[in-house]
């Protein structure tokens, strides 16, 4: 069994994002190309975003800290610390309202 502190990982990635030109940092905690489920911690600086994209499968987002917006077309959902959002199966983007970290969980579609 592996164990880690999401708060410590969030702090680490927030620091990396603050030093990054892109204002973002991410690390996959579980999964990858050989697994169906993938969990990634993402840090975005205030005002940065994950540009609109399609979801590769069913997905959720758990905000560790900060505030963000999940945008799909004309619909927007707000998320703040410990909010859990189900990502729609539609093109969407994630925008950081403040410095934000979150866990992105994706169940990859069969290939």
Backbone as CSV, one residue per row, in Angstrom:
resi,resn,N_x,N_y,N_z,CA_x,CA_y,CA_z,C_x,C_y,C_z
1,UNK,0.842,-1.178,0.000,0.000,0.000,0.000,0.883,1.236,0.000
2,UNK,0.529,2.194,-0.822,1.234,3.475,-0.850,0.380,4.514,-0.149
3,UNK,1.038,5.441,0.521,0.328,6.512,1.217,1.083,7.805,0.992
4,UNK,0.327,8.887,0.803,0.953,10.197,0.688,-0.005,11.249,1.207
5,UNK,0.532,12.394,1.502,-0.267,13.519,1.956,-0.622,14.377,0.750
6,UNK,-1.923,14.473,0.445,-2.354,15.337,-0.657,-2.015,16.793,-0.382
7,UNK,-2.095,17.200,0.882,-1.761,18.588,1.216,-0.288,18.873,0.951
8,UNK,0.591,17.941,1.311,2.024,18.134,1.061,2.302,18.147,-0.445
9,UNK,1.679,17.236,-1.190,1.867,17.192,-2.646,1.336,18.478,-3.275
10,UNK,0.203,18.980,-2.781,-0.363,20.234,-3.294,0.604,21.385,-3.060
11,UNK,1.211,21.458,-1.872,2.187,22.519,-1.572,3.396,22.422,-2.506
12,UNK,3.885,21.208,-2.707,5.042,20.987,-3.581,4.745,21.454,-5.015
13,UNK,3.592,21.047,-5.538,3.254,21.409,-6.912,2.906,22.890,-7.045
14,UNK,2.300,23.478,-6.012,2.022,24.921,-6.041,3.336,25.695,-6.119
15,UNK,4.346,25.233,-5.399,5.658,25.876,-5.458,6.256,25.744,-6.860
16,UNK,6.169,24.550,-7.448,6.674,24.348,-8.814,5.925,25.235,-9.813
17,UNK,4.605,25.334,-9.654,3.805,26.172,-10.560,4.200,27.637,-10.431
18,UNK,4.514,28.069,-9.209,4.891,29.468,-8.999,6.219,29.798,-9.675
19,UNK,7.064,28.807,-9.869,8.360,29.022,-10.520,8.325,28.717,-12.013
20,UNK,7.216,28.139,-12.471,7.098,27.750,-13.871,6.596,28.907,-14.730
21,UNK,7.159,29.031,-15.917,6.719,30.059,-16.859,5.241,29.883,-17.212
22,UNK,4.788,28.623,-17.302,3.398,28.336,-17.676,2.423,28.568,-16.532
23,UNK,2.935,28.642,-15.295,2.065,28.813,-14.141,1.310,27.548,-13.776
24,UNK,1.835,26.389,-14.207,1.182,25.131,-13.898,2.218,24.052,-13.591
25,UNK,1.754,23.057,-12.856,2.578,21.880,-12.566,1.629,20.726,-12.310
26,UNK,2.075,19.520,-12.606,1.215,18.348,-12.404,2.073,17.117,-12.166
27,UNK,1.488,16.162,-11.452,2.152,14.885,-11.223,1.094,13.794,-11.133
28,UNK,1.281,12.749,-11.925,0.366,11.611,-11.857,0.721,10.793,-10.628
29,UNK,-0.273,10.564,-9.769,-0.068,9.805,-8.542,-0.331,8.328,-8.746
30,UNK,-1.290,8.034,-9.605,-1.676,6.642,-9.848,-2.070,6.506,-11.301
31,UNK,-1.694,5.392,-11.887,-2.101,5.118,-13.257,-1.051,5.546,-14.246
32,UNK,-1.496,5.740,-15.441,-0.610,6.046,-16.551,-1.091,5.272,-17.752
33,UNK,-0.228,5.087,-18.708,-0.631,4.431,-19.952,-1.052,2.980,-19.761
34,UNK,-0.514,2.318,-18.752,-0.825,0.907,-18.552,-2.057,0.667,-17.679
35,UNK,-2.637,1.701,-17.111,-3.801,1.576,-16.221,-5.017,2.239,-16.840
36,UNK,-6.193,1.788,-16.434,-7.428,2.415,-16.922,-7.743,3.698,-16.155
37,UNK,-7.460,3.695,-14.840,-7.718,4.885,-14.034,-6.422,5.677,-13.882
38,UNK,-6.553,6.999,-13.971,-5.402,7.879,-13.796,-5.786,8.986,-12.830
39,UNK,-4.948,9.213,-11.816,-5.167,10.299,-10.863,-3.948,11.214,-10.878
40,UNK,-4.205,12.497,-11.120,-3.138,13.474,-11.259,-3.438,14.676,-10.373
41,UNK,-2.440,15.131,-9.632,-2.569,16.379,-8.887,-2.072,17.492,-9.804
42,UNK,-2.876,18.538,-9.920,-2.573,19.666,-10.803,-2.557,20.948,-9.970
43,UNK,-1.565,21.793,-10.217,-1.504,23.121,-9.589,-1.560,24.159,-10.702
44,UNK,-2.444,25.135,-10.530,-2.564,26.249,-11.470,-2.454,27.556,-10.699
45,UNK,-1.652,28.472,-11.219,-1.568,29.807,-10.627,-2.833,30.584,-10.956
46,UNK,-3.146,31.564,-10.141,-4.302,32.433,-10.376,-4.275,32.974,-11.808
47,UNK,-5.419,32.883,-12.489,-5.535,33.395,-13.843,-5.101,32.432,-14.935
48,UNK,-4.509,31.312,-14.575,-4.081,30.316,-15.569,-5.207,29.325,-15.811
49,UNK,-5.092,28.566,-16.897,-6.148,27.611,-17.204,-5.609,26.381,-17.909
50,UNK,-6.410,25.345,-17.863,-6.231,24.196,-18.741,-7.189,24.488,-19.887
51,UNK,-6.647,24.744,-21.060,-7.460,25.158,-22.205,-8.512,24.105,-22.537
52,UNK,-9.536,24.534,-23.266,-10.630,23.637,-23.615,-10.094,22.379,-24.296
53,UNK,-10.621,21.239,-23.852,-10.210,19.951,-24.387,-11.322,18.934,-24.182
54,UNK,-11.242,17.822,-24.878,-12.170,16.703,-24.708,-11.667,15.848,-23.560
55,UNK,-12.564,15.185,-22.860,-12.170,14.266,-21.808,-11.891,12.896,-22.427
56,UNK,-10.791,12.252,-22.024,-10.492,10.931,-22.571,-11.348,9.823,-21.955
57,UNK,-12.229,10.160,-21.035,-13.099,9.188,-20.376,-13.853,9.858,-19.239
58,UNK,-14.559,9.052,-18.449,-15.265,9.609,-17.291,-14.247,10.268,-16.374
59,UNK,-14.606,11.436,-15.816,-13.625,12.183,-15.040,-14.281,12.987,-13.927
60,UNK,-13.520,13.176,-12.846,-13.934,14.014,-11.727,-12.768,14.906,-11.325
61,UNK,-13.103,15.917,-10.564,-12.118,16.881,-10.098,-12.410,17.148,-8.625
62,UNK,-11.409,17.026,-7.757,-11.536,17.301,-6.333,-10.592,18.448,-5.999
63,UNK,-11.152,19.584,-5.597,-10.334,20.758,-5.275,-9.674,20.548,-3.919
64,UNK,-8.350,20.626,-3.885,-7.616,20.522,-2.618,-7.609,21.889,-1.942
65,UNK,-7.226,22.916,-2.693,-7.295,24.277,-2.156,-7.428,25.276,-3.294
66,UNK,-7.869,26.466,-2.946,-8.079,27.517,-3.938,-9.495,27.512,-4.483
67,UNK,-9.686,28.278,-5.571,-10.990,28.368,-6.233,-10.775,28.267,-7.733
68,UNK,-11.685,27.561,-8.390,-11.585,27.388,-9.834,-12.965,27.394,-10.463
69,UNK,-12.966,27.452,-11.798,-14.195,27.333,-12.583,-13.992,26.216,-13.590
70,UNK,-14.989,25.355,-13.695,-15.040,24.331,-14.729,-16.052,24.837,-15.748
71,UNK,-15.625,25.002,-16.998,-16.469,25.606,-18.019,-16.680,24.617,-19.162
72,UNK,-17.956,24.382,-19.493,-18.308,23.535,-20.632,-19.374,24.280,-21.431
73,UNK,-18.976,24.843,-22.555,-19.915,25.630,-23.362,-20.381,26.843,-22.592
74,UNK,-21.697,26.979,-22.444,-22.282,28.119,-21.734,-22.469,27.849,-20.236
75,UNK,-22.094,26.659,-19.781,-22.302,26.272,-18.387,-20.998,26.349,-17.605
76,UNK,-21.078,26.927,-16.396,-19.918,27.074,-15.524,-20.249,26.545,-14.139
77,UNK,-19.318,25.784,-13.566,-19.433,25.316,-12.189,-18.262,25.889,-11.419
78,UNK,-18.514,26.386,-10.217,-17.452,26.897,-9.347,-17.040,25.809,-8.378
79,UNK,-15.770,25.768,-8.067,-15.257,24.816,-7.083,-14.308,25.506,-6.143
80,UNK,-14.396,25.136,-4.875,-13.474,25.649,-3.860,-13.042,24.484,-2.990
81,UNK,-12.205,24.745,-2.007,-11.600,23.701,-1.192,-12.559,22.561,-0.842
82,UNK,-12.175,21.359,-1.221,-12.844,20.081,-0.985,-14.155,19.914,-1.750
83,UNK,-14.422,20.784,-2.737,-15.557,20.542,-3.633,-15.183,19.436,-4.614
84,UNK,-16.181,18.665,-4.997,-16.025,17.525,-5.905,-16.915,17.783,-7.110
85,UNK,-16.316,17.861,-8.291,-17.058,18.167,-9.511,-16.957,16.995,-10.482
86,UNK,-18.084,16.619,-11.061,-18.086,15.613,-12.121,-17.910,16.354,-13.442
87,UNK,-16.889,15.990,-14.174,-16.568,16.676,-15.425,-17.494,16.154,-16.525
88,UNK,-18.147,17.044,-17.249,-19.083,16.602,-18.292,-18.349,15.949,-19.464
89,UNK,-19.058,15.078,-20.155,-18.511,14.438,-21.346,-18.719,15.379,-22.535
90,UNK,-18.015,16.492,-22.490,-18.118,17.554,-23.498,-16.830,18.365,-23.423
91,UNK,-16.500,19.109,-24.470,-15.324,19.977,-24.390,-15.443,20.900,-23.174
92,UNK,-14.351,21.037,-22.433,-14.375,21.837,-21.208,-12.994,22.416,-20.934
93,UNK,-12.965,23.403,-20.044,-11.712,23.988,-19.589,-11.785,24.174,-18.080
94,UNK,-10.624,24.377,-17.464,-10.542,24.649,-16.025,-9.769,25.953,-15.868
95,UNK,-10.359,26.916,-15.149,-9.753,28.234,-14.948,-9.525,28.457,-13.457
96,UNK,-8.321,28.865,-13.083,-7.989,29.124,-11.684,-8.374,30.558,-11.314
97,UNK,-9.289,30.703,-10.370,-9.660,32.031,-9.861,-8.631,32.526,-8.855
98,UNK,-8.015,31.590,-8.130,-6.919,31.867,-7.199,-5.880,30.779,-7.459
99,UNK,-4.721,30.855,-6.814,-3.791,29.734,-6.892,-4.550,28.505,-6.413
100,UNK,-4.527,27.447,-7.203,-5.404,26.308,-6.974,-4.667,24.998,-7.203
101,UNK,-4.985,24.006,-6.386,-4.540,22.637,-6.640,-5.750,21.723,-6.580
102,UNK,-5.729,20.681,-7.411,-6.843,19.733,-7.438,-6.372,18.363,-7.894
103,UNK,-7.185,17.360,-7.580,-6.941,15.997,-8.043,-7.877,15.748,-9.214
104,UNK,-7.310,15.388,-10.332,-8.062,15.035,-11.520,-8.040,13.519,-11.646
105,UNK,-9.216,12.904,-11.655,-9.337,11.451,-11.809,-10.038,11.164,-13.124
106,UNK,-9.408,10.308,-13.932,-9.968,9.964,-15.244,-9.987,8.446,-15.389
107,UNK,-11.119,7.903,-15.796,-11.230,6.495,-16.176,-11.114,6.474,-17.697
108,UNK,-9.979,6.059,-18.196,-9.698,6.102,-19.624,-10.651,5.173,-20.380
109,UNK,-11.082,5.622,-21.553,-11.927,4.806,-22.413,-11.115,3.634,-22.944
110,UNK,-11.815,2.543,-23.256,-11.127,1.397,-23.865,-10.517,1.819,-25.179
111,UNK,-9.373,1.290,-25.445,-8.680,1.660,-26.693,-8.851,0.607,-27.730
